[in-house]
Amino acid sequence: MSDLTLANQLELSRTEVQQAQRQLDLMMAVAKMAVDTPDVAFLMTRALELIATFNNWVVGQYWQIDEKENVAVCSEWFYFGSSMAEFRNASLDRRFSQGVGLPGRSWATGQPLLLPEISKETGLNFPRRPVAIRCGITAGYGFPIKNGPFVLGVAEFFSFEPIKTDHYDDQFYSKLGVYIGSLMADAEANALVRQQDGINKAAVERASAGFIAINASSQIVEWSGPTAELFGWEKEEVIGRTLLDTIIPERYKNPHLQGVFRYNTTGESTVSNKTVIVPAVRRDGSEIKIELRIFPIVTPTFKGFGAFVQHAGLEKPAADISLE
């Protein structure tokens, strides 16, 4: 192998590592944003702003699928500066069917779509081309927001500069679209666990162990009496708070967010249907070991986790894992 070939391979590896780190940073930023944003419309607006700002893109718009009319409608947006007003108005005036425009084409395929040169897009491929060119837009990129296999809408972004993506970027944004979609569906459902889909609340309250349930955003939606005694938080104080900010030690917060993201995008969890012993933080700041029996909760209207929890005996070794 020549020195030049080796140098090229090393540079490629370095670039791939940097790309993976950027994707991880963006995923973590979206996950942290989501746990503080329960409102579905505000969640999407913040996600658009976060993704656009992270990539130095000047426009972010969300096209929600109107199932009754079978068209995509621009419902949320983020613009960097006032120069995009004409493009915003052109988008708000539009309704896209499947296969038409950036939103309609991404919707039809269920896959991300790159428009590397807006000026070369013709006809129904990108009907907003004239106004985009007047506003100085050079390139666009969009990806579907999904709840499972169903497309809820399409997030699209535009830039004054060229946008370059590859197979790994498309894979990442596909997963990010699934994650954001699960958060939106969960936010719309609100306090679904308390409707007791598949959970016998009376049995939970009578159990000797405490019970905690969280939604896809890691927000606490159920907190039984024994749990309040164990951690020092009353139920009324924690409903709507994130598990992250309530009982998880600082050193486990990032792994927890990664675990929640992985479960929402792949359905995989390292601790599901297991009994584990982990550290936890009480309201007074003291740290204790707790025993958790964790199980997924999946209904037609809810996706999250439930766990029976109790103080762990000192004779039991703690597992070296996070609350994933």
C-alpha positions in Angstrom: 0.0 0.0 0.0 1.5 3.4 -1.0 1.9 6.2 1.4 -0.6 8.2 -0.5 -3.2 5.5 -0.4 -2.7 5.1 3.4 -2.9 8.8 3.9 -6.2 8.9 2.0 -7.6 6.1 4.0 -6.6 7.7 7.3 -8.2 11.0 6.2 -11.4 9.1 5.3 -11.5 7.4 8.7 -10.9 10.7 10.4 -13.7 12.3 8.4 -16.1 9.4 9.3 -15.3 9.7 13.0 -16.0 13.5 12.9 -19.3 12.8 11.0 -20.4 10.3 13.6 -19.5 12.6 16.4 -21.5 15.5 14.8 -24.5 13.1 14.4 -24.2 12.0 18.0 -24.0 15.7 19.2 -27.2 16.6 17.2 -29.1 13.5 18.5 -28.2 14.4 22.1 -29.2 18.0 21.5 -32.6 16.9 20.1 -33.1 14.4 23.0 -32.4 17.1 25.6 -34.6 19.6 23.9 -37.5 17.1 23.7 -37.6 16.3 27.5 -38.3 20.0 28.2 -40.9 20.5 25.4 -44.2 18.6 26.0 -46.3 20.7 23.5 -46.2 19.0 20.0 -46.3 22.2 17.9 -43.5 23.9 19.9 -41.5 20.6 19.9 -41.5 20.6 16.1 -40.6 24.3 15.9 -37.7 23.8 18.3 -36.5 20.8 16.4 -36.5 22.7 13.2 -34.5 25.5 14.7 -32.1 23.1 16.4 -31.4 21.1 13.2 -31.2 24.2 11.0 -28.8 26.1 13.4 -26.7 23.0 13.9 -26.1 22.7 10.1 -26.0 26.4 9.3 -29.2 26.1 7.2 -31.3 29.2 6.9 -34.8 27.6 6.6 -36.5 24.8 8.4 -40.2 23.9 7.7 -42.5 21.1 8.7 -45.1 19.8 6.3 -47.9 17.9 8.2 -49.9 15.3 6.3 -53.6 16.2 6.2 -55.1 12.7 6.1 -58.5 13.9 5.1 -57.3 15.9 2.1 -54.3 13.7 1.5 -52.0 16.6 1.1 -48.9 18.0 3.0 -49.5 21.4 4.6 -46.8 23.7 6.0 -47.6 23.9 9.7 -44.4 24.9 11.5 -41.3 26.8 10.4 -38.0 28.4 11.3 -36.3 31.2 9.3 -32.9 32.8 9.9 -33.5 36.4 9.2 -36.3 38.4 7.5 -35.1 37.8 3.9 -37.0 34.5 3.8 -40.4 36.1 4.1 -41.3 35.6 0.4 -40.3 32.0 0.6 -42.3 31.5 3.7 -45.4 33.0 2.1 -44.9 30.8 -1.0 -44.7 27.7 1.3 -47.8 28.7 3.3 -49.8 29.1 0.1 -48.9 25.6 -1.1 -50.5 22.2 -0.6 -48.4 19.3 -1.9 -49.7 15.9 -2.9 -47.5 12.8 -2.9 -44.7 13.0 -5.4 -44.8 16.8 -5.8 -42.2 19.2 -4.5 -39.6 18.3 -1.9 -42.2 17.4 0.8 -44.3 15.3 -1.6 -41.4 13.4 -3.0 -40.0 12.5 0.4 -43.5 11.6 1.6 -44.0 9.3 -1.4 -40.7 7.4 -0.9 -40.6 7.6 2.9 -36.9 8.5 2.5 -34.7 11.6 2.8 -34.2 13.6 -0.3 -31.4 16.0 -1.3 -31.8 18.8 -3.8 -28.1 19.7 -4.4 -28.9 22.4 -7.0 -32.2 24.2 -6.7 -31.7 26.0 -9.9 -31.7 22.8 -11.9 -35.0 21.5 -10.4 -37.8 21.7 -12.9 -41.6 21.5 -12.9 -43.4 19.5 -10.2 -40.1 18.4 -8.7 -39.8 21.8 -7.0 -42.6 24.3 -7.8 -41.1 26.9 -5.5 -37.9 27.2 -7.6 -38.4 30.8 -8.8 -39.0 32.3 -5.4 -36.2 30.1 -3.8 -33.8 31.5 -6.4 -34.9 35.1 -5.7 -34.2 34.5 -2.0 -30.7 33.1 -2.7 -31.5 29.5 -1.7 -29.0 27.1 -3.3 -29.8 23.7 -2.0 -32.4 21.8 0.0 -32.8 18.6 2.1 -35.8 16.9 3.6 -36.6 13.8 5.5 -39.9 12.2 6.7 -41.2 12.3 10.2 -42.6 8.9 11.1 -44.6 7.2 13.8 -43.7 3.6 13.1 -44.2 2.9 9.4 -46.6 5.9 9.0 -45.4 9.2 7.6 -46.7 12.1 9.8 -45.1 14.8 7.8 -41.8 15.9 6.2 -39.1 18.3 7.6 -37.4 20.3 4.9 -34.3 22.6 5.2 -32.7 25.0 2.8 -29.3 26.7 2.6 -27.5 29.5 0.8 -24.6 27.2 0.5 -24.3 23.7 -1.1 -25.6 20.8 1.0 -23.6 17.6 0.9 -25.0 14.4 2.3 -24.1 10.7 2.0 -25.6 7.3 2.8 -24.7 7.7 6.5 -26.3 11.1 6.8 -29.5 9.7 5.2 -29.5 6.8 7.6 -29.1 9.2 10.6 -31.8 11.6 9.5 -34.2 8.6 8.8 -33.7 7.5 12.4 -34.0 11.1 13.7 -37.3 11.4 11.8 -38.6 8.3 13.5 -37.5 9.6 16.9 -39.1 13.0 16.5 -42.2 11.3 15.2 -42.5 9.1 18.3 -42.0 12.2 20.5 -44.8 14.1 18.6 -47.2 11.1 18.9 -46.4 10.9 22.6 -46.9 14.6 23.2 -50.3 14.5 21.4 -51.3 11.5 23.6 -50.5 13.5 26.8 -51.1 11.6 30.0 -52.0 8.3 28.3 -50.6 6.0 30.9 -53.0 7.5 33.4 -55.9 6.3 31.2 -54.5 2.9 32.2 -54.2 1.3 28.8 -53.3 -2.2 29.8 -52.2 -1.2 33.4 -54.3 -2.1 36.4 -53.9 1.0 38.5 -55.5 -0.5 41.6 -53.0 -3.3 41.6 -50.1 -0.9 41.1 -51.2 1.2 44.1 -51.5 -1.9 46.3 -48.1 -3.3 45.3 -45.4 -3.3 48.0 -42.9 -2.0 45.5 -43.2 1.5 44.0 -44.2 2.0 40.4 -42.9 4.5 37.8 -43.9 4.9 34.2 -42.3 7.2 31.6 -43.3 8.1 28.1 -41.1 8.3 25.0 -39.7 11.7 26.1 -38.7 10.2 29.4 -41.4 12.3 31.2 -42.9 10.7 34.3 -46.6 9.9 33.8 -47.2 7.5 36.8 -45.6 7.6 40.3 -47.2 5.4 42.9 -47.3 6.0 46.7 -44.3 3.8 47.7 -42.2 5.5 45.1 -42.9 8.9 46.8 -41.7 7.5 50.1 -38.5 6.1 48.5 -37.4 9.2 46.7 -39.0 12.0 48.7 -41.0 13.4 45.8 -44.8 13.5 45.9 -46.7 12.4 42.8 -48.1 15.8 42.1 -44.5 17.2 42.0 -43.1 14.8 39.5 -45.8 14.2 36.9 -44.5 15.8 33.8 -41.0 16.1 35.0 -38.3 14.0 33.3 -36.8 11.0 34.9 -33.5 12.5 33.9 -34.0 15.5 36.2 -35.6 13.6 39.1 -33.7 10.4 40.0 -30.9 9.8 37.6 -27.3 10.6 38.7 -25.4 13.0 36.6 -22.9 10.4 35.3 -25.8 8.4 33.9 -27.7 11.1 32.1 -26.1 10.9 28.7 -26.4 7.1 28.6 -30.0 7.3 29.6 -30.8 9.7 26.7 -28.9 7.5 24.3 -31.0 4.5 25.6 -34.3 6.4 25.1 -33.2 7.4 21.6 -32.2 3.9 20.7 -35.5 2.4 22.0 -37.6 4.9 20.1 -35.7 4.4 16.8 -35.0 0.7 16.9 -37.3 -0.8 19.6 -34.2 -2.2 21.3 -33.3 -1.8 25.0 -30.6 -3.3 27.1 -32.7 -3.5 30.3 -36.2 -4.3 29.1 -37.9 -7.2 30.9 -35.0 -7.5 33.4 -34.5 -6.8 37.1 -31.5 -4.6 37.6 -29.8 -2.7 40.5 -28.8 0.8 39.7 -27.8 4.0 41.6 -30.5 6.7 41.9 -30.7 10.2 43.5 -33.3 11.1 46.2 -34.8 14.6 46.5 -32.3 15.5 49.2 -29.4 14.7 46.9 -28.4 11.5 48.6 -27.6 8.5 46.4 -29.1 5.1 47.0 -29.2 1.7 45.2 -32.6 0.7 43.8 -33.9 -2.5 42.3 -35.9 -2.0 39.1 -38.1 -4.5 37.2 -38.4 -2.8 33.9 -40.8 -3.6 31.1 -41.9 -1.8 27.9 -45.5 -0.4 27.7 -46.8 -0.3 24.1 -50.4 0.3 23.2 -52.1 1.8 20.2 -51.7 5.2 21.8 -48.7 5.0 24.0 -45.0 3.9 23.9 -42.8 4.0 27.0 -41.6 2.1 30.0 -42.9 1.0 33.3 -40.9 -0.2 36.3 -41.5 -1.6 39.8 -39.0 -0.1 42.1 -37.7 -0.7 45.6 -34.7 -0.1 47.8 -32.0 -2.6 47.0 -30.5 -4.6 49.8 -26.8 -3.9 50.5 -25.9 -7.5 49.9 -26.8 -7.2 46.2 -24.2 -5.9 43.8 -25.1 -2.9 41.6 -25.2 -3.3 37.9 -22.9 -1.2 35.9 -25.6 0.2 33.6 -27.7 3.3 33.1 -31.5 3.6 33.2 -32.0 2.8 29.6 
